[in-house]
Amino acid sequence: MDSNLNDKKIGRIQIAKQALNFSAAHFTIFSATEREDLHGHNFQVECELASPIDRNGLIFDYKIIKQAIKSICDELDEKTILPETSPFLSLVREKDYLFAEYHDERIPFLYRDVITLPIANASVEELSHYFLNRLLSDQDIKAQDIREMTVSISSSPGQLGSASWHLNDW
């Protein structure tokens, strides 16, 4: 029997802990003249990944994935999420307020209540890519032999967006 057999096995895990969530306000922008009203969700984050199984029968200590996701969730929790790269929304910083300028609206936000992200829309599709990119740039996660990763963000049961990465994408 090949003693390196376990080195060749790929394992797949899914991390879908109830604690990996955040509550945030947002509005989805549909066009230059149509957007949702500001509202909130209790977003849930899940991650699935594939990696070689080691001699001990584990892929690696995936606690680092849970901690990284939780850290990002904590940054977003109880904030209003605004996109920085929307073709239809401008963010204007003034002394006391951040203004979201959209169509014929100028919406004021207190700085403490908002977080801006390098995304085009505050949608589950964009948020899943944001999380995926943050996880893949984490030094502890980069040190693992991860072959595939998918991050899913749900805004309610039955409605989620996902972003995937495979080793050959790099």
C-alpha positions in Angstrom: 0.0 0.0 0.0 1.2 3.5 -0.9 2.2 5.3 2.4 1.5 8.6 0.7 -2.1 7.7 -0.2 -3.5 10.3 2.3 -1.3 13.0 0.8 -3.2 12.5 -2.5 -6.7 12.7 -1.1 -8.6 16.0 -1.4 -11.1 16.8 1.3 -14.0 19.3 1.1 -15.4 21.1 4.1 -18.3 23.5 4.5 -18.3 26.1 7.2 -21.8 27.3 7.9 -21.9 28.4 11.5 -24.8 30.4 12.8 -22.3 32.9 14.4 -20.9 33.8 11.0 -23.3 36.7 10.3 -23.8 40.4 10.3 -26.7 42.8 10.4 -26.3 45.7 7.9 -28.4 48.2 6.0 -28.1 48.7 2.3 -29.9 49.6 -0.9 -29.5 47.8 -4.2 -29.0 50.1 -7.2 -30.7 48.8 -10.3 -30.0 51.6 -12.8 -29.2 55.3 -13.0 -32.7 56.1 -11.8 -34.0 53.1 -9.9 -32.9 51.9 -6.5 -34.3 50.1 -3.5 -35.2 52.0 -0.3 -32.7 51.8 2.5 -33.4 48.6 4.5 -31.5 45.9 6.4 -30.8 42.2 6.5 -29.3 39.7 8.8 -26.7 38.3 6.4 -25.4 34.8 6.8 -21.9 33.8 5.5 -20.8 30.3 4.4 -17.6 29.0 3.1 -16.8 25.7 1.3 -13.2 24.7 0.5 -11.1 21.9 -0.8 -7.6 21.0 0.3 -5.4 17.9 0.6 -6.1 15.7 3.6 -3.0 15.3 5.8 -1.7 12.1 7.4 -3.7 12.9 10.5 -7.0 12.8 8.4 -7.6 16.6 8.4 -7.2 19.2 5.7 -5.8 21.8 8.2 -7.1 23.6 11.3 -9.9 25.5 9.6 -10.5 27.5 12.7 -8.5 30.2 10.8 -11.2 30.4 8.2 -13.9 30.8 10.8 -11.9 33.5 12.6 -11.3 35.4 9.4 -14.9 35.3 8.4 -16.0 36.4 11.8 -13.6 39.3 11.8 -15.0 40.6 8.4 -18.6 40.1 9.7 -17.7 42.2 12.8 -16.4 45.0 10.6 -19.7 45.1 8.7 -22.1 44.5 11.6 -24.5 47.3 12.4 -23.3 49.5 9.5 -24.8 50.8 6.3 -22.9 49.4 3.4 -22.2 51.8 0.5 -20.4 50.8 -2.7 -17.3 52.7 -3.7 -17.3 51.7 -7.4 -20.9 52.1 -8.5 -21.3 53.8 -11.8 -24.5 55.4 -10.5 -23.5 56.5 -6.9 -21.0 59.1 -5.8 -19.7 59.3 -2.3 -18.9 62.8 -1.1 -17.0 63.3 2.2 -17.7 66.5 4.1 -16.8 67.5 7.6 -19.6 65.8 9.6 -21.3 63.6 7.0 -20.7 61.2 4.2 -23.2 61.9 1.4 -24.3 59.2 -1.0 -25.3 61.1 -4.2 -27.6 59.2 -6.4 -29.7 60.5 -9.3 -31.4 63.6 -7.8 -30.9 62.5 -4.1 -28.2 63.5 -1.6 -28.4 61.0 1.3 -26.5 62.0 4.5 -24.8 59.4 6.7 -22.9 59.8 9.9 -19.4 58.4 9.4 -19.8 56.1 12.4 -22.8 54.4 10.8 -21.4 53.6 7.4 -18.8 51.5 5.8 -17.7 51.9 2.2 -16.5 48.9 0.3 -14.6 48.5 -3.0 -17.7 47.0 -4.7 -20.1 48.2 -7.4 -23.3 47.4 -5.5 -24.3 46.4 -2.0 -25.7 43.1 -3.3 -25.1 39.5 -2.1 -23.2 38.9 -5.4 -20.7 41.6 -4.7 -20.5 40.9 -1.0 -19.6 37.3 -1.7 -16.7 38.4 -3.9 -15.6 40.9 -1.3 -15.5 38.2 1.4 -13.7 35.7 -1.0 -11.0 38.3 -1.9 -10.5 39.2 1.7 -10.1 35.5 2.7 -7.7 34.7 -0.1 -5.5 37.7 0.8 -5.3 36.6 4.5 -1.7 35.5 5.2 -2.6 32.6 7.4 -5.1 31.3 4.8 -2.6 31.8 2.0 -0.2 29.6 3.9 -2.6 26.6 3.5 -2.8 24.3 0.5 -6.3 25.3 -0.5 -7.3 24.2 -4.0 -10.9 25.7 -4.2 -12.9 28.1 -2.2 -16.5 29.3 -2.5 -18.1 31.9 -0.3 -21.9 32.4 -0.1 -23.8 35.3 1.4 -27.5 35.0 2.1 -29.7 38.0 2.8 -32.7 35.7 3.7 -33.5 32.0 3.5 -33.5 30.9 -0.1 -31.7 34.0 -1.5 -27.9 33.9 -1.7 -25.0 34.9 -3.9 -21.8 33.0 -4.3 -18.2 33.6 -5.5 -15.8 30.8 -6.3 -12.0 30.5 -6.7 -10.0 27.5 -8.0 -6.2 27.1 -7.7 -5.7 27.5 -11.4 -7.4 31.0 -11.2 -4.2 32.4 -9.8 
